[in-house]
Structure formats: C-alpha cells, structure tokens
Amino acid sequence: MKLGILGGSAVSALPGLEGGHRHAQETPWGWPSDALLEGEIAGLPVVFLARHGAGHHIAPAEINYRANIAALKARGCTAVVSVAACGSFVESLPPGSLAIPDQIVDRTWGRPSSFFGGGLVAHISVADPVVTELAGHVAAAAQVWGIPHEQGGTYLAIQGPRFQTRAESRLAKAEGHSVVGMTAMPEAALCREAEMAYAIAAFVTDYDSWREEVVTTAAVMEVARANREQAGFLVQALCARLAAMPLSAAGGWAHALDEAILTPRAHWPTEAAARLRAIAPRFFA
C-alpha cells in the first residue's frame, strides 16, 4: 500500500523519510496546494502534501480539496491520513492530546465537495467517513510513543478561517461533538469517491471557546508547535505498522463506487468521464 499524508498546522517534518523527492502533479481539477513530497518511511511508500501550501498561505475555505485528493490518487495512494490541529469540547482531550474521531458533522459551505457532476451523477455513501481499521492503526501508533489519545467521537467541520463564537462553541459542546476543525470535509467525502481509506489524527491545541478563556491564534500556534514533534513520531510509528500490516478492504472503501454511479454508461459525457479517470480508473479508463 501507499499512504498519503495531508499535513496542516500539526505537522511540518517527516522524521525517517528516505529517498525524499518532490513531484509536481497537475489534476483535472487544477494544481494541489503544493508539490508532493514522496519517499519511504519505515519501508512504507508515502506521499506528503501540505494542504495549506508552503508557508501556510491557503485558508481552509480556499484549499483546492479536489486537486489535493486527486493528486494523491494519481501518485498511487490507497489510504490518506489527515494530520491536523483541532479544538476540543471535552475535558478528556486537553491541549497536547490526540483525537482520532470516527464521525464528522459538516458545517462548511461553498466548497466543491464531489468529483462528479457535469452530467455524470454518483451518490457516494459516507455513513462511516473514517475507516475504522486505519483509525485503529493511528491509535496503536500513538500508543507506541505514549501520546495521550482518544479514539472515536465526532469532528465538527466548520468553515473558518475564524474561530467560533462562545455561543457556537457551547452549542457544539451541547450537541455532543468531540473536536472542531476546518478541513476534514470535504476531504473525507472526496477520499471515499476516490476509493481511498481515510482517517484523522487531530492534535488538540485548545478548548475552543466553551470555557471562559479566549482562544487566540498566538496561543493555538504555541501549542501546535509543541505538537509537531509528536506528530512526526506518530507518522513514523504509523508507517511502520502499515508496512507490516497493510490495510484490508474491510468497510467497503475500496469499492465505494460499485453501486454509486447512477448515470447509465451510454449517457456519460465524454468530458466528465475523462476527468473522472483520474480518481476512478477502474470505471473510466
């Protein structure tokens, strides 16, 4: 297998990377956020992409999510782990800990969230947007380094780039969400359309705004910097596990499109089908 790693504020280096080289990868949906960094970690082929670009210059709502996921697919990735920063709604996930959620609530808007369209329709199932097996490997990797973590719970995806108001934060906590971030959607849905496994490793930087303290960018980035070393160690241990125990196709992610495409083949527009070849070659090659 080949692992795609989407890095945000939580990761800036890949300890143990061997044979690293950069690759520019254009897609039918444009260019990804940055050049792809390819190599091997602990014997596992990996592709790293900085989702906010070099120097963190792309805001969450401005990311070309379709190009990012399509570029990872084009380089042969079969699974994607999002290493990101998040805020916490629960005392059991304090700053410095790791959340490995299994569900997502999407409150983003205006982000292109599907590769399909243009006369070719598919309805993908994302009832379980995170692949349990992959999330379990993330949790086991955290255990190796003694990183305090919690597997399960709900990631609330918000539009950003601003943080939440205190009322929004307290409402989210009352709704039972575990953490809040700005990038898991449409990443998770696009990975499912591209038939790649997806999991989230979200390093907690703050308690959002449901407590009395005010969340500031300076405070968040201070914790994020402290989390980066742990994020690098986590990725290294995760790669070692996946090299020894590659993912199975359990959960259906590898065949997610089998019954999802509604438009009959005879009615597939040539242009739309040609684009989709990049993310679903077994259907559109």
ChimeraX commands (.cxc) that place a marker at each C-alpha (Angstrom):
marker #1 position 0.00,0.00,0.00 radius 0.5
marker #1 position 0.96,3.65,-0.34 radius 0.5
marker #1 position -0.01,6.22,2.29 radius 0.5
marker #1 position -0.98,9.81,1.57 radius 0.5
marker #1 position -0.35,12.21,4.43 radius 0.5
marker #1 position -2.20,15.52,4.45 radius 0.5
marker #1 position -0.41,17.88,6.80 radius 0.5
marker #1 position -1.79,21.05,8.30 radius 0.5
marker #1 position -0.77,23.09,11.33 radius 0.5
marker #1 position 0.15,19.93,13.24 radius 0.5
marker #1 position 2.97,18.59,11.08 radius 0.5
marker #1 position 5.87,20.23,9.29 radius 0.5
marker #1 position 8.52,17.48,9.13 radius 0.5
marker #1 position 8.63,13.76,8.43 radius 0.5
marker #1 position 11.24,12.02,10.60 radius 0.5
marker #1 position 12.64,8.90,8.99 radius 0.5
marker #1 position 11.79,9.90,5.42 radius 0.5
marker #1 position 14.16,8.21,2.96 radius 0.5
marker #1 position 14.61,8.93,-0.72 radius 0.5
marker #1 position 12.51,12.07,-0.48 radius 0.5
marker #1 position 11.84,13.88,-3.74 radius 0.5
marker #1 position 9.29,16.46,-4.85 radius 0.5
marker #1 position 6.82,15.95,-7.65 radius 0.5
marker #1 position 4.50,18.47,-9.29 radius 0.5
marker #1 position 1.17,16.79,-10.03 radius 0.5
marker #1 position -1.49,18.55,-12.06 radius 0.5
marker #1 position -5.03,17.14,-11.98 radius 0.5
marker #1 position -8.22,17.70,-13.99 radius 0.5
marker #1 position -9.30,19.95,-11.10 radius 0.5
marker #1 position -6.16,22.05,-11.14 radius 0.5
marker #1 position -3.00,22.04,-9.06 radius 0.5
marker #1 position -2.84,20.81,-5.46 radius 0.5
marker #1 position -1.77,23.07,-2.61 radius 0.5
marker #1 position 1.92,22.31,-3.04 radius 0.5
marker #1 position 4.36,19.95,-4.72 radius 0.5
marker #1 position 4.08,16.39,-3.41 radius 0.5
marker #1 position 6.92,15.02,-1.29 radius 0.5
marker #1 position 7.42,11.30,-1.98 radius 0.5
marker #1 position 9.66,8.75,-0.33 radius 0.5
marker #1 position 9.57,5.92,2.21 radius 0.5
marker #1 position 9.17,5.84,5.97 radius 0.5
marker #1 position 9.91,2.55,7.77 radius 0.5
marker #1 position 9.68,0.76,4.43 radius 0.5
marker #1 position 6.26,2.18,3.53 radius 0.5
marker #1 position 5.86,4.34,0.39 radius 0.5
marker #1 position 4.41,7.71,1.38 radius 0.5
marker #1 position 3.29,10.92,-0.28 radius 0.5
marker #1 position 3.13,14.08,1.82 radius 0.5
marker #1 position 1.12,17.15,0.86 radius 0.5
marker #1 position 0.97,20.40,2.83 radius 0.5
marker #1 position -2.71,21.24,2.49 radius 0.5
marker #1 position -2.20,24.94,3.24 radius 0.5
marker #1 position 0.76,25.23,0.87 radius 0.5
marker #1 position 4.34,26.26,1.56 radius 0.5
marker #1 position 4.35,28.93,4.22 radius 0.5
marker #1 position 0.71,28.22,5.18 radius 0.5
marker #1 position -0.75,30.73,2.71 radius 0.5
marker #1 position -4.01,28.96,1.74 radius 0.5
marker #1 position -7.03,29.43,4.03 radius 0.5
marker #1 position -9.25,26.39,4.78 radius 0.5
marker #1 position -12.08,27.54,2.51 radius 0.5
marker #1 position -9.63,28.33,-0.31 radius 0.5
marker #1 position -7.97,24.90,-0.45 radius 0.5
marker #1 position -8.45,23.04,-3.72 radius 0.5
marker #1 position -9.56,19.86,-1.97 radius 0.5
marker #1 position -10.40,18.04,-5.19 radius 0.5
marker #1 position -6.95,18.67,-6.64 radius 0.5
marker #1 position -5.29,17.58,-3.38 radius 0.5
marker #1 position -7.10,14.26,-3.21 radius 0.5
marker #1 position -6.85,13.62,-6.96 radius 0.5
marker #1 position -3.08,14.27,-6.83 radius 0.5
marker #1 position -2.62,11.72,-4.05 radius 0.5
marker #1 position -4.70,9.21,-6.00 radius 0.5
marker #1 position -2.65,9.86,-9.14 radius 0.5
marker #1 position 0.55,9.04,-7.24 radius 0.5
marker #1 position -0.91,5.65,-6.25 radius 0.5
marker #1 position -2.08,6.30,-2.69 radius 0.5
marker #1 position -4.63,3.83,-1.37 radius 0.5
marker #1 position -5.09,5.48,2.04 radius 0.5
marker #1 position -4.94,9.01,3.41 radius 0.5
marker #1 position -4.32,10.20,6.96 radius 0.5
marker #1 position -5.10,13.81,7.80 radius 0.5
marker #1 position -2.72,15.18,10.43 radius 0.5
marker #1 position -4.34,18.37,11.66 radius 0.5
marker #1 position -4.87,20.72,14.58 radius 0.5
marker #1 position -8.20,20.96,16.36 radius 0.5
marker #1 position -10.06,22.45,19.30 radius 0.5
marker #1 position -11.58,20.23,21.97 radius 0.5
marker #1 position -15.06,20.18,23.51 radius 0.5
marker #1 position -14.25,17.56,26.16 radius 0.5
marker #1 position -12.01,17.59,29.23 radius 0.5
marker #1 position -10.65,14.16,28.30 radius 0.5
marker #1 position -8.93,15.70,25.25 radius 0.5
marker #1 position -6.79,18.53,26.66 radius 0.5
marker #1 position -4.29,20.56,24.62 radius 0.5
marker #1 position -1.41,18.31,23.58 radius 0.5
marker #1 position -3.55,15.19,23.25 radius 0.5
marker #1 position -4.61,13.40,20.07 radius 0.5
marker #1 position -8.18,12.95,18.84 radius 0.5
marker #1 position -8.92,10.12,16.39 radius 0.5
marker #1 position -12.60,10.76,15.57 radius 0.5
marker #1 position -14.75,8.29,13.68 radius 0.5
marker #1 position -17.57,10.64,12.68 radius 0.5
marker #1 position -17.83,14.07,11.06 radius 0.5
marker #1 position -20.51,16.76,11.08 radius 0.5
marker #1 position -20.08,19.11,8.13 radius 0.5
marker #1 position -20.93,22.80,8.62 radius 0.5
marker #1 position -18.76,24.11,5.82 radius 0.5
marker #1 position -20.32,25.74,2.78 radius 0.5
marker #1 position -19.41,26.67,-0.78 radius 0.5
marker #1 position -16.60,24.10,-1.08 radius 0.5
marker #1 position -16.75,21.83,-4.14 radius 0.5
marker #1 position -17.40,18.51,-2.41 radius 0.5
marker #1 position -17.60,15.96,-5.23 radius 0.5
marker #1 position -15.61,14.88,-8.25 radius 0.5
marker #1 position -18.86,14.05,-10.00 radius 0.5
marker #1 position -21.13,16.42,-11.90 radius 0.5
marker #1 position -21.18,17.83,-15.39 radius 0.5
marker #1 position -23.76,15.30,-16.49 radius 0.5
marker #1 position -22.40,12.31,-14.58 radius 0.5
marker #1 position -24.07,11.62,-11.24 radius 0.5
marker #1 position -22.99,9.46,-8.31 radius 0.5
marker #1 position -24.28,9.28,-4.74 radius 0.5
marker #1 position -21.49,8.05,-2.51 radius 0.5
marker #1 position -22.16,6.59,0.94 radius 0.5
marker #1 position -20.23,8.28,3.74 radius 0.5
marker #1 position -22.23,6.92,6.66 radius 0.5
marker #1 position -18.89,5.98,8.19 radius 0.5
marker #1 position -16.47,8.56,6.76 radius 0.5
marker #1 position -13.46,7.26,8.72 radius 0.5
marker #1 position -12.13,3.76,8.06 radius 0.5
marker #1 position -12.08,2.03,11.45 radius 0.5
marker #1 position -9.11,-0.19,10.62 radius 0.5
marker #1 position -6.95,2.78,9.62 radius 0.5
marker #1 position -8.02,4.78,12.68 radius 0.5
marker #1 position -7.07,1.79,14.83 radius 0.5
marker #1 position -3.56,1.86,13.37 radius 0.5
marker #1 position -3.32,5.57,14.20 radius 0.5
marker #1 position -4.34,4.83,17.80 radius 0.5
marker #1 position -1.82,2.00,18.05 radius 0.5
marker #1 position 0.92,4.28,16.71 radius 0.5
marker #1 position 0.05,6.86,19.37 radius 0.5
marker #1 position 0.33,4.14,21.99 radius 0.5
marker #1 position 3.89,3.37,20.85 radius 0.5
marker #1 position 5.03,6.89,21.73 radius 0.5
marker #1 position 2.83,7.32,24.78 radius 0.5
marker #1 position 0.82,10.09,23.15 radius 0.5
marker #1 position -2.40,10.64,25.13 radius 0.5
marker #1 position -5.21,9.92,22.73 radius 0.5
marker #1 position -8.87,9.05,22.37 radius 0.5
marker #1 position -10.31,7.00,19.51 radius 0.5
marker #1 position -13.91,7.68,18.49 radius 0.5
marker #1 position -16.11,10.74,18.74 radius 0.5
marker #1 position -17.26,13.40,16.31 radius 0.5
marker #1 position -15.25,16.00,14.42 radius 0.5
marker #1 position -17.20,19.19,13.73 radius 0.5
marker #1 position -16.02,20.72,10.44 radius 0.5
marker #1 position -16.53,24.49,10.34 radius 0.5
marker #1 position -15.92,26.96,7.54 radius 0.5
marker #1 position -13.21,29.09,9.13 radius 0.5
marker #1 position -10.91,30.88,8.95 radius 0.5
marker #1 position -12.26,32.48,12.11 radius 0.5
marker #1 position -12.63,30.58,15.36 radius 0.5
marker #1 position -16.09,30.02,16.79 radius 0.5
marker #1 position -18.05,32.44,18.93 radius 0.5
marker #1 position -18.60,31.37,22.52 radius 0.5
marker #1 position -22.25,30.64,21.75 radius 0.5
marker #1 position -21.33,28.48,18.75 radius 0.5
marker #1 position -18.76,26.61,20.80 radius 0.5
marker #1 position -21.15,25.93,23.66 radius 0.5
marker #1 position -23.83,24.79,21.23 radius 0.5
marker #1 position -21.36,22.35,19.63 radius 0.5
marker #1 position -20.39,21.01,23.04 radius 0.5
marker #1 position -24.06,20.59,23.97 radius 0.5
marker #1 position -24.61,18.68,20.73 radius 0.5
marker #1 position -22.01,16.18,21.85 radius 0.5
marker #1 position -19.19,16.84,19.40 radius 0.5
marker #1 position -15.65,15.96,20.48 radius 0.5
marker #1 position -13.42,18.30,18.48 radius 0.5
marker #1 position -13.65,21.11,15.95 radius 0.5
marker #1 position -11.54,21.74,12.85 radius 0.5
marker #1 position -11.76,23.27,9.39 radius 0.5
marker #1 position -10.54,20.69,6.86 radius 0.5
marker #1 position -11.96,17.17,7.32 radius 0.5
marker #1 position -14.76,17.98,4.91 radius 0.5
marker #1 position -14.79,17.65,2.00 radius 0.5
marker #1 position -11.55,15.64,2.37 radius 0.5
marker #1 position -13.29,12.57,3.77 radius 0.5
marker #1 position -16.04,12.54,1.13 radius 0.5
marker #1 position -13.59,13.03,-1.72 radius 0.5
marker #1 position -11.39,10.21,-0.46 radius 0.5
marker #1 position -14.41,7.92,-0.44 radius 0.5
marker #1 position -15.26,8.88,-4.03 radius 0.5
marker #1 position -11.64,8.16,-4.98 radius 0.5
marker #1 position -11.90,4.81,-3.17 radius 0.5
marker #1 position -9.18,5.59,-0.66 radius 0.5
marker #1 position -9.30,4.87,3.08 radius 0.5
marker #1 position -9.36,7.99,5.28 radius 0.5
marker #1 position -8.60,8.68,8.92 radius 0.5
marker #1 position -7.93,11.76,11.06 radius 0.5
marker #1 position -5.12,12.36,13.53 radius 0.5
marker #1 position -6.17,15.65,15.13 radius 0.5
marker #1 position -3.80,17.16,17.67 radius 0.5
marker #1 position -5.63,19.33,20.21 radius 0.5
marker #1 position -4.38,22.89,20.55 radius 0.5
marker #1 position -7.13,24.46,22.68 radius 0.5
marker #1 position -10.56,24.10,24.28 radius 0.5
marker #1 position -12.26,26.26,21.66 radius 0.5
marker #1 position -14.44,28.93,23.33 radius 0.5
marker #1 position -16.84,26.98,25.54 radius 0.5
marker #1 position -14.72,27.71,28.62 radius 0.5
marker #1 position -14.07,31.19,29.96 radius 0.5
marker #1 position -10.66,31.69,28.39 radius 0.5
marker #1 position -10.41,33.29,24.96 radius 0.5
marker #1 position -8.82,31.30,22.13 radius 0.5
marker #1 position -6.11,33.32,20.38 radius 0.5
marker #1 position -4.04,32.50,17.33 radius 0.5
marker #1 position -0.84,33.03,19.30 radius 0.5
marker #1 position -1.88,30.53,21.98 radius 0.5
marker #1 position -3.04,27.98,19.40 radius 0.5
marker #1 position 0.19,28.18,17.42 radius 0.5
marker #1 position 2.30,27.84,20.57 radius 0.5
marker #1 position 0.65,24.51,21.37 radius 0.5
marker #1 position 0.72,23.50,17.70 radius 0.5
marker #1 position 4.48,23.96,17.63 radius 0.5
marker #1 position 4.80,21.73,20.68 radius 0.5
marker #1 position 2.59,19.11,18.99 radius 0.5
marker #1 position 4.69,18.94,15.82 radius 0.5
marker #1 position 7.37,16.68,17.26 radius 0.5
marker #1 position 4.72,14.23,18.46 radius 0.5
marker #1 position 3.05,14.36,15.05 radius 0.5
marker #1 position 6.31,13.36,13.36 radius 0.5
marker #1 position 6.79,10.45,15.75 radius 0.5
marker #1 position 3.17,9.38,15.21 radius 0.5
marker #1 position 3.60,9.27,11.43 radius 0.5
marker #1 position 6.80,7.26,11.78 radius 0.5
marker #1 position 5.14,4.64,14.02 radius 0.5
marker #1 position 2.03,4.54,11.81 radius 0.5
marker #1 position 4.12,3.84,8.71 radius 0.5
marker #1 position 5.96,1.03,10.48 radius 0.5
marker #1 position 2.64,-0.59,11.41 radius 0.5
marker #1 position 1.16,-0.26,7.93 radius 0.5
marker #1 position 4.32,-1.63,6.31 radius 0.5
marker #1 position 3.92,-4.75,8.46 radius 0.5
marker #1 position 0.10,-4.88,8.35 radius 0.5
marker #1 position -1.31,-3.35,5.16 radius 0.5
marker #1 position -4.96,-2.35,5.17 radius 0.5
marker #1 position -7.62,-4.80,4.16 radius 0.5
marker #1 position -10.61,-3.69,2.08 radius 0.5
marker #1 position -12.93,-4.08,5.09 radius 0.5
marker #1 position -15.61,-1.42,5.26 radius 0.5
marker #1 position -16.10,-1.21,1.51 radius 0.5
marker #1 position -13.94,1.87,0.89 radius 0.5
marker #1 position -12.00,0.13,-1.90 radius 0.5
marker #1 position -15.24,-0.50,-3.84 radius 0.5
marker #1 position -17.24,2.55,-2.81 radius 0.5
marker #1 position -18.29,3.36,-6.37 radius 0.5
marker #1 position -19.62,-0.09,-7.23 radius 0.5
marker #1 position -23.27,0.90,-6.82 radius 0.5
marker #1 position -22.94,4.67,-6.51 radius 0.5
marker #1 position -22.88,5.79,-10.16 radius 0.5
marker #1 position -26.44,6.43,-11.34 radius 0.5
marker #1 position -25.92,7.79,-14.85 radius 0.5
marker #1 position -26.01,4.89,-17.37 radius 0.5
marker #1 position -22.73,4.38,-19.21 radius 0.5
marker #1 position -24.38,5.19,-22.54 radius 0.5
marker #1 position -25.11,8.69,-21.21 radius 0.5
marker #1 position -21.70,9.50,-19.75 radius 0.5
marker #1 position -20.50,12.83,-21.19 radius 0.5
marker #1 position -17.04,12.37,-22.69 radius 0.5
marker #1 position -15.52,15.32,-20.82 radius 0.5
marker #1 position -16.88,14.30,-17.40 radius 0.5
marker #1 position -15.78,10.68,-17.87 radius 0.5
marker #1 position -12.30,11.81,-18.94 radius 0.5
marker #1 position -11.92,13.86,-15.73 radius 0.5
marker #1 position -13.09,11.01,-13.54 radius 0.5
marker #1 position -10.47,8.69,-14.99 radius 0.5
marker #1 position -8.03,10.40,-12.61 radius 0.5
marker #1 position -9.82,9.22,-9.47 radius 0.5
marker #1 position -11.65,6.09,-10.64 radius 0.5
marker #1 position -9.61,4.43,-13.39 radius 0.5
marker #1 position -11.29,1.06,-12.92 radius 0.5
marker #1 position -14.54,2.62,-14.17 radius 0.5
marker #1 position -13.41,5.34,-16.54 radius 0.5
marker #1 position -10.11,4.14,-18.01 radius 0.5
marker link #1:1,2 radius 0.2
marker link #1:2,3 radius 0.2
marker link #1:3,4 radius 0.2
marker link #1:4,5 radius 0.2
marker link #1:5,6 radius 0.2
marker link #1:6,7 radius 0.2
marker link #1:7,8 radius 0.2
marker link #1:8,9 radius 0.2
marker link #1:9,10 radius 0.2
marker link #1:10,11 radius 0.2
marker link #1:11,12 radius 0.2
marker link #1:12,13 radius 0.2
marker link #1:13,14 radius 0.2
marker link #1:14,15 radius 0.2
marker link #1:15,16 radius 0.2
marker link #1:16,17 radius 0.2
marker link #1:17,18 radius 0.2
marker link #1:18,19 radius 0.2
marker link #1:19,20 radius 0.2
marker link #1:20,21 radius 0.2
marker link #1:21,22 radius 0.2
marker link #1:22,23 radius 0.2
marker link #1:23,24 radius 0.2
marker link #1:24,25 radius 0.2
marker link #1:25,26 radius 0.2
marker link #1:26,27 radius 0.2
marker link #1:27,28 radius 0.2
marker link #1:28,29 radius 0.2
marker link #1:29,30 radius 0.2
marker link #1:30,31 radius 0.2
marker link #1:31,32 radius 0.2
marker link #1:32,33 radius 0.2
marker link #1:33,34 radius 0.2
marker link #1:34,35 radius 0.2
marker link #1:35,36 radius 0.2
marker link #1:36,37 radius 0.2
marker link #1:37,38 radius 0.2
marker link #1:38,39 radius 0.2
marker link #1:39,40 radius 0.2
marker link #1:40,41 radius 0.2
marker link #1:41,42 radius 0.2
marker link #1:42,43 radius 0.2
marker link #1:43,44 radius 0.2
marker link #1:44,45 radius 0.2
marker link #1:45,46 radius 0.2
marker link #1:46,47 radius 0.2
marker link #1:47,48 radius 0.2
marker link #1:48,49 radius 0.2
marker link #1:49,50 radius 0.2
marker link #1:50,51 radius 0.2
marker link #1:51,52 radius 0.2
marker link #1:52,53 radius 0.2
marker link #1:53,54 radius 0.2
marker link #1:54,55 radius 0.2
marker link #1:55,56 radius 0.2
marker link #1:56,57 radius 0.2
marker link #1:57,58 radius 0.2
marker link #1:58,59 radius 0.2
marker link #1:59,60 radius 0.2
marker link #1:60,61 radius 0.2
marker link #1:61,62 radius 0.2
marker link #1:62,63 radius 0.2
marker link #1:63,64 radius 0.2
marker link #1:64,65 radius 0.2
marker link #1:65,66 radius 0.2
marker link #1:66,67 radius 0.2
marker link #1:67,68 radius 0.2
marker link #1:68,69 radius 0.2
marker link #1:69,70 radius 0.2
marker link #1:70,71 radius 0.2
marker link #1:71,72 radius 0.2
marker link #1:72,73 radius 0.2
marker link #1:73,74 radius 0.2
marker link #1:74,75 radius 0.2
marker link #1:75,76 radius 0.2
marker link #1:76,77 radius 0.2
marker link #1:77,78 radius 0.2
marker link #1:78,79 radius 0.2
marker link #1:79,80 radius 0.2
marker link #1:80,81 radius 0.2
marker link #1:81,82 radius 0.2
marker link #1:82,83 radius 0.2
marker link #1:83,84 radius 0.2
marker link #1:84,85 radius 0.2
marker link #1:85,86 radius 0.2
marker link #1:86,87 radius 0.2
marker link #1:87,88 radius 0.2
marker link #1:88,89 radius 0.2
marker link #1:89,90 radius 0.2
marker link #1:90,91 radius 0.2
marker link #1:91,92 radius 0.2
marker link #1:92,93 radius 0.2
marker link #1:93,94 radius 0.2
marker link #1:94,95 radius 0.2
marker link #1:95,96 radius 0.2
marker link #1:96,97 radius 0.2
marker link #1:97,98 radius 0.2
marker link #1:98,99 radius 0.2
marker link #1:99,100 radius 0.2
marker link #1:100,101 radius 0.2
marker link #1:101,102 radius 0.2
marker link #1:102,103 radius 0.2
marker link #1:103,104 radius 0.2
marker link #1:104,105 radius 0.2
marker link #1:105,106 radius 0.2
marker link #1:106,107 radius 0.2
marker link #1:107,108 radius 0.2
marker link #1:108,109 radius 0.2
marker link #1:109,110 radius 0.2
marker link #1:110,111 radius 0.2
marker link #1:111,112 radius 0.2
marker link #1:112,113 radius 0.2
marker link #1:113,114 radius 0.2
marker link #1:114,115 radius 0.2
marker link #1:115,116 radius 0.2
marker link #1:116,117 radius 0.2
marker link #1:117,118 radius 0.2
marker link #1:118,119 radius 0.2
marker link #1:119,120 radius 0.2
marker link #1:120,121 radius 0.2
marker link #1:121,122 radius 0.2
marker link #1:122,123 radius 0.2
marker link #1:123,124 radius 0.2
marker link #1:124,125 radius 0.2
marker link #1:125,126 radius 0.2
marker link #1:126,127 radius 0.2
marker link #1:127,128 radius 0.2
marker link #1:128,129 radius 0.2
marker link #1:129,130 radius 0.2
marker link #1:130,131 radius 0.2
marker link #1:131,132 radius 0.2
marker link #1:132,133 radius 0.2
marker link #1:133,134 radius 0.2
marker link #1:134,135 radius 0.2
marker link #1:135,136 radius 0.2
marker link #1:136,137 radius 0.2
marker link #1:137,138 radius 0.2
marker link #1:138,139 radius 0.2
marker link #1:139,140 radius 0.2
marker link #1:140,141 radius 0.2
marker link #1:141,142 radius 0.2
marker link #1:142,143 radius 0.2
marker link #1:143,144 radius 0.2
marker link #1:144,145 radius 0.2
marker link #1:145,146 radius 0.2
marker link #1:146,147 radius 0.2
marker link #1:147,148 radius 0.2
marker link #1:148,149 radius 0.2
marker link #1:149,150 radius 0.2
marker link #1:150,151 radius 0.2
marker link #1:151,152 radius 0.2
marker link #1:152,153 radius 0.2
marker link #1:153,154 radius 0.2
marker link #1:154,155 radius 0.2
marker link #1:155,156 radius 0.2
marker link #1:156,157 radius 0.2
marker link #1:157,158 radius 0.2
marker link #1:158,159 radius 0.2
marker link #1:159,160 radius 0.2
marker link #1:160,161 radius 0.2
marker link #1:161,162 radius 0.2
marker link #1:162,163 radius 0.2
marker link #1:163,164 radius 0.2
marker link #1:164,165 radius 0.2
marker link #1:165,166 radius 0.2
marker link #1:166,167 radius 0.2
marker link #1:167,168 radius 0.2
marker link #1:168,169 radius 0.2
marker link #1:169,170 radius 0.2
marker link #1:170,171 radius 0.2
marker link #1:171,172 radius 0.2
marker link #1:172,173 radius 0.2
marker link #1:173,174 radius 0.2
marker link #1:174,175 radius 0.2
marker link #1:175,176 radius 0.2
marker link #1:176,177 radius 0.2
marker link #1:177,178 radius 0.2
marker link #1:178,179 radius 0.2
marker link #1:179,180 radius 0.2
marker link #1:180,181 radius 0.2
marker link #1:181,182 radius 0.2
marker link #1:182,183 radius 0.2
marker link #1:183,184 radius 0.2
marker link #1:184,185 radius 0.2
marker link #1:185,186 radius 0.2
marker link #1:186,187 radius 0.2
marker link #1:187,188 radius 0.2
marker link #1:188,189 radius 0.2
marker link #1:189,190 radius 0.2
marker link #1:190,191 radius 0.2
marker link #1:191,192 radius 0.2
marker link #1:192,193 radius 0.2
marker link #1:193,194 radius 0.2
marker link #1:194,195 radius 0.2
marker link #1:195,196 radius 0.2
marker link #1:196,197 radius 0.2
marker link #1:197,198 radius 0.2
marker link #1:198,199 radius 0.2
marker link #1:199,200 radius 0.2
marker link #1:200,201 radius 0.2
marker link #1:201,202 radius 0.2
marker link #1:202,203 radius 0.2
marker link #1:203,204 radius 0.2
marker link #1:204,205 radius 0.2
marker link #1:205,206 radius 0.2
marker link #1:206,207 radius 0.2
marker link #1:207,208 radius 0.2
marker link #1:208,209 radius 0.2
marker link #1:209,210 radius 0.2
marker link #1:210,211 radius 0.2
marker link #1:211,212 radius 0.2
marker link #1:212,213 radius 0.2
marker link #1:213,214 radius 0.2
marker link #1:214,215 radius 0.2
marker link #1:215,216 radius 0.2
marker link #1:216,217 radius 0.2
marker link #1:217,218 radius 0.2
marker link #1:218,219 radius 0.2
marker link #1:219,220 radius 0.2
marker link #1:220,221 radius 0.2
marker link #1:221,222 radius 0.2
marker link #1:222,223 radius 0.2
marker link #1:223,224 radius 0.2
marker link #1:224,225 radius 0.2
marker link #1:225,226 radius 0.2
marker link #1:226,227 radius 0.2
marker link #1:227,228 radius 0.2
marker link #1:228,229 radius 0.2
marker link #1:229,230 radius 0.2
marker link #1:230,231 radius 0.2
marker link #1:231,232 radius 0.2
marker link #1:232,233 radius 0.2
marker link #1:233,234 radius 0.2
marker link #1:234,235 radius 0.2
marker link #1:235,236 radius 0.2
marker link #1:236,237 radius 0.2
marker link #1:237,238 radius 0.2
marker link #1:238,239 radius 0.2
marker link #1:239,240 radius 0.2
marker link #1:240,241 radius 0.2
marker link #1:241,242 radius 0.2
marker link #1:242,243 radius 0.2
marker link #1:243,244 radius 0.2
marker link #1:244,245 radius 0.2
marker link #1:245,246 radius 0.2
marker link #1:246,247 radius 0.2
marker link #1:247,248 radius 0.2
marker link #1:248,249 radius 0.2
marker link #1:249,250 radius 0.2
marker link #1:250,251 radius 0.2
marker link #1:251,252 radius 0.2
marker link #1:252,253 radius 0.2
marker link #1:253,254 radius 0.2
marker link #1:254,255 radius 0.2
marker link #1:255,256 radius 0.2
marker link #1:256,257 radius 0.2
marker link #1:257,258 radius 0.2
marker link #1:258,259 radius 0.2
marker link #1:259,260 radius 0.2
marker link #1:260,261 radius 0.2
marker link #1:261,262 radius 0.2
marker link #1:262,263 radius 0.2
marker link #1:263,264 radius 0.2
marker link #1:264,265 radius 0.2
marker link #1:265,266 radius 0.2
marker link #1:266,267 radius 0.2
marker link #1:267,268 radius 0.2
marker link #1:268,269 radius 0.2
marker link #1:269,270 radius 0.2
marker link #1:270,271 radius 0.2
marker link #1:271,272 radius 0.2
marker link #1:272,273 radius 0.2
marker link #1:273,274 radius 0.2
marker link #1:274,275 radius 0.2
marker link #1:275,276 radius 0.2
marker link #1:276,277 radius 0.2
marker link #1:277,278 radius 0.2
marker link #1:278,279 radius 0.2
marker link #1:279,280 radius 0.2
marker link #1:280,281 radius 0.2
marker link #1:281,282 radius 0.2
marker link #1:282,283 radius 0.2
marker link #1:283,284 radius 0.2
marker link #1:284,285 radius 0.2
view
